[in-house]
Amino acid sequence: MRRTVVADTNKQGFLEELFAPVAGFGVTFATMFRKVATEEYPEEKRPTQLRFHGRHQLNRHPDGLEKCVGCELCAWACPADAILVEGADNDDASGQRFSPGERYGRVYQINYLRCIFCGLCIEACPTRALTMTNEYELADNNRADLIFTKDQLLAPLQSGMVPAPHPMVQGMDEKDYYKGKVTGATTEQEEWVRAHHSDDDADASGAPADEGKTA
C-alpha cells in the first residue's frame, strides 16, 4: 500500500514539472479560439448607462429661466479646480432677470483639460442646476476649445420655454419655482420677450460676448 502511494506521488510531481513552463499560458490558450467582441467605434457607438458621467449641462426652469444662482458651490467642491463661476445680481428694473433667485451665473466655465468627471460638483449644487449628460466625445486638437463656456453648457430651450432674461411668472416667487409650481412660460412672459428681445441678440445667457476663457 505504501509503495502505491509513493508511486502516485512521484507521477504527479513529474507531470507538474512537465507542464509548469506552459501553465502560465493556460488563459491564453483557453481564449485563443473564442470569438473576439470588437467594438466598431466610432461607426457603432454603444449606449452608455443612465448615470454615466459625461459632459455637464446647466439646466433651466420650465419657463426658460436658469436654475443656476451663481452660488459657486460647484467651483468650491471641484477637486481639480476646473470650474469658474462669477455671479451677478438679477435686476428687474432693467429687465435683466436670468434666474428666479437673487443672483445668477453671469460667467460659467468648465475646463475639461482638468475635469476628472467625479460628479462632486453636481452633488454640491443646491438647485439641481448642474447635471451630467451622457455625452463623452470631448476630444479636440486645441486646448482652448476644451474650456466650455456658459453658452455651450446651457441646456437648449424646450417647448414652452422662452429665452432669458425675462420676468418671473406673475404671482410666483423663488420658492414656487423650486417646488415645481411653474410648468411653462405664460402669455405675459412671451409678450415681454417679443417686446424686449431682438432677433440678433448676441448672447441671451447673461455672459458678455467678449468674455475671455480663463478657467
C-alpha positions in Angstrom: 0.0 0.0 0.0 2.8 2.4 0.9 4.6 1.6 -2.4 1.5 2.5 -4.4 1.1 5.9 -2.7 4.8 6.8 -3.2 4.5 5.9 -6.9 1.4 8.0 -7.4 3.1 11.0 -5.7 6.1 10.7 -7.9 4.0 10.5 -11.0 2.0 13.6 -10.0 5.2 15.6 -9.3 6.6 14.6 -12.7 3.5 15.9 -14.5 3.6 19.2 -12.6 7.2 19.7 -13.6 6.5 18.8 -17.2 3.6 21.3 -17.7 5.0 24.0 -15.4 6.7 26.0 -18.2 3.4 26.4 -20.1 0.9 26.6 -17.2 1.0 30.3 -17.3 -0.4 30.3 -20.9 -3.5 28.4 -19.8 -5.7 31.5 -20.0 -4.2 32.5 -23.4 -4.8 29.0 -24.9 -8.4 28.9 -23.5 -9.3 32.2 -25.2 -7.4 31.8 -28.5 -10.3 30.2 -30.3 -13.1 32.3 -28.8 -14.9 34.9 -31.0 -13.5 38.4 -30.4 -16.0 41.0 -29.4 -14.6 44.0 -31.3 -16.3 47.4 -30.8 -16.6 49.2 -34.1 -16.2 52.7 -32.7 -16.9 55.3 -33.9 -19.0 53.7 -36.6 -21.1 51.8 -34.0 -21.5 53.5 -30.6 -22.6 51.5 -27.6 -25.2 53.2 -25.4 -23.9 54.4 -22.0 -25.5 53.8 -18.7 -28.2 56.2 -17.5 -26.0 57.5 -14.7 -22.9 57.9 -16.9 -20.8 60.9 -16.0 -20.4 62.8 -19.3 -20.4 66.5 -20.3 -22.0 68.9 -17.9 -25.3 70.8 -18.5 -26.8 73.9 -16.9 -30.5 73.3 -16.7 -33.5 75.7 -17.0 -36.8 76.1 -15.3 -39.9 75.2 -17.4 -40.4 78.8 -18.4 -36.8 79.3 -19.6 -35.2 81.0 -16.6 -31.9 79.5 -15.5 -31.6 77.3 -12.4 -28.1 78.4 -11.6 -28.0 81.1 -8.9 -24.2 81.8 -9.1 -23.5 80.5 -5.6 -20.2 79.0 -6.7 -20.6 75.9 -4.6 -19.7 73.7 -7.5 -16.4 75.5 -8.0 -15.6 75.1 -4.3 -16.4 71.4 -4.4 -14.3 70.7 -7.6 -11.1 68.8 -6.5 -9.4 69.6 -9.8 -10.2 73.4 -9.8 -11.8 73.0 -13.2 -14.9 75.3 -12.7 -15.0 79.1 -12.8 -18.2 80.8 -11.8 -18.9 84.6 -11.5 -22.3 85.5 -10.1 -24.2 88.8 -10.7 -27.4 90.3 -9.4 -30.7 90.0 -11.2 -32.2 93.4 -11.9 -35.9 93.6 -12.5 -35.8 97.3 -13.0 -33.7 97.0 -16.2 -35.3 93.7 -17.2 -32.2 91.7 -16.6 -33.6 88.6 -14.8 -31.9 85.4 -15.7 -32.9 83.2 -12.7 -35.7 83.2 -10.0 -33.1 83.8 -7.3 -31.4 86.9 -6.2 -28.3 86.2 -8.4 -27.4 84.2 -11.5 -24.3 82.8 -13.0 -23.0 85.6 -15.3 -19.9 83.6 -16.2 -19.7 79.9 -16.1 -16.7 77.9 -17.5 -15.6 74.3 -17.1 -12.0 73.3 -18.1 -12.2 69.8 -19.5 -8.4 69.6 -19.5 -8.7 69.4 -15.7 -12.1 67.9 -15.1 -12.0 64.3 -13.7 -15.7 63.7 -14.1 -16.1 62.8 -10.4 -19.6 64.3 -10.1 -18.8 66.2 -6.8 -20.0 69.4 -8.5 -23.5 68.2 -9.2 -23.7 66.8 -5.6 -22.9 70.3 -4.3 -25.4 72.2 -6.5 -28.3 73.2 -4.2 -30.7 73.9 -7.1 -30.0 70.9 -9.4 -28.8 73.5 -11.9 -25.8 71.4 -12.9 -26.1 67.8 -14.1 -24.0 65.5 -16.2 -25.2 64.2 -19.6 -24.2 61.0 -21.5 -22.1 62.9 -24.0 -18.5 61.6 -23.8 -16.9 62.7 -27.1 -14.9 65.7 -25.9 -11.5 65.2 -27.6 -10.1 68.1 -29.6 -6.8 69.2 -31.1 -7.0 72.7 -29.5 -6.6 73.3 -25.7 -8.7 76.5 -25.8 -11.7 74.6 -27.3 -11.8 72.3 -24.3 -12.7 75.2 -22.0 -16.5 75.2 -22.3 -18.4 78.5 -21.6 -21.9 79.1 -20.4 -23.4 79.3 -23.9 -22.1 75.8 -24.6 -23.2 74.3 -21.3 -26.6 75.9 -21.0 -29.5 73.5 -21.9 -31.3 74.3 -25.1 -34.8 75.8 -25.0 -37.6 73.2 -24.9 -41.2 73.6 -25.8 -43.0 76.1 -23.6 -39.8 78.0 -22.7 -38.7 81.5 -23.7 -35.1 82.7 -23.6 -33.9 84.7 -20.6 -33.8 87.4 -19.5 -37.5 87.9 -18.7 -39.7 88.4 -15.6 -40.8 85.6 -13.4 -44.3 84.1 -13.7 -46.6 86.7 -12.2 -47.6 85.8 -8.6 -44.8 83.2 -8.2 -41.7 83.6 -6.1 -38.4 81.8 -5.9 -39.8 79.1 -3.6 -42.6 78.3 -6.1 -40.0 77.7 -8.8 -38.1 75.2 -6.8 -41.3 73.5 -5.7 -42.1 72.8 -9.3 -45.2 75.0 -9.5 -44.1 76.7 -12.7 -44.9 74.4 -15.7 -44.1 76.8 -18.6 -43.9 80.3 -19.9 -47.0 82.4 -19.6 -48.5 84.6 -22.3 -47.2 87.7 -20.4 -43.7 86.3 -20.4 -43.9 85.5 -24.1 -45.1 89.0 -24.9 -42.3 90.6 -22.8 -39.7 88.6 -24.6 -41.1 89.6 -28.0 -41.1 93.2 -27.0 -37.6 93.3 -25.5 -35.5 90.7 -27.4 -34.3 91.4 -30.9 -33.7 88.6 -33.4 -29.9 89.5 -33.5 -29.3 89.4 -29.7 -25.6 88.4 -29.4 -26.0 86.5 -26.2 -29.1 85.8 -24.1 -27.2 83.9 -21.4 -26.1 86.9 -19.5 -22.4 86.5 -20.2 -20.6 89.3 -22.0 -20.0 88.5 -25.7 -16.2 89.1 -25.3 -15.8 87.2 -22.1 -12.4 85.5 -22.3 -11.7 81.9 -21.3 -9.7 81.8 -18.1 -10.7 78.6 -16.3 
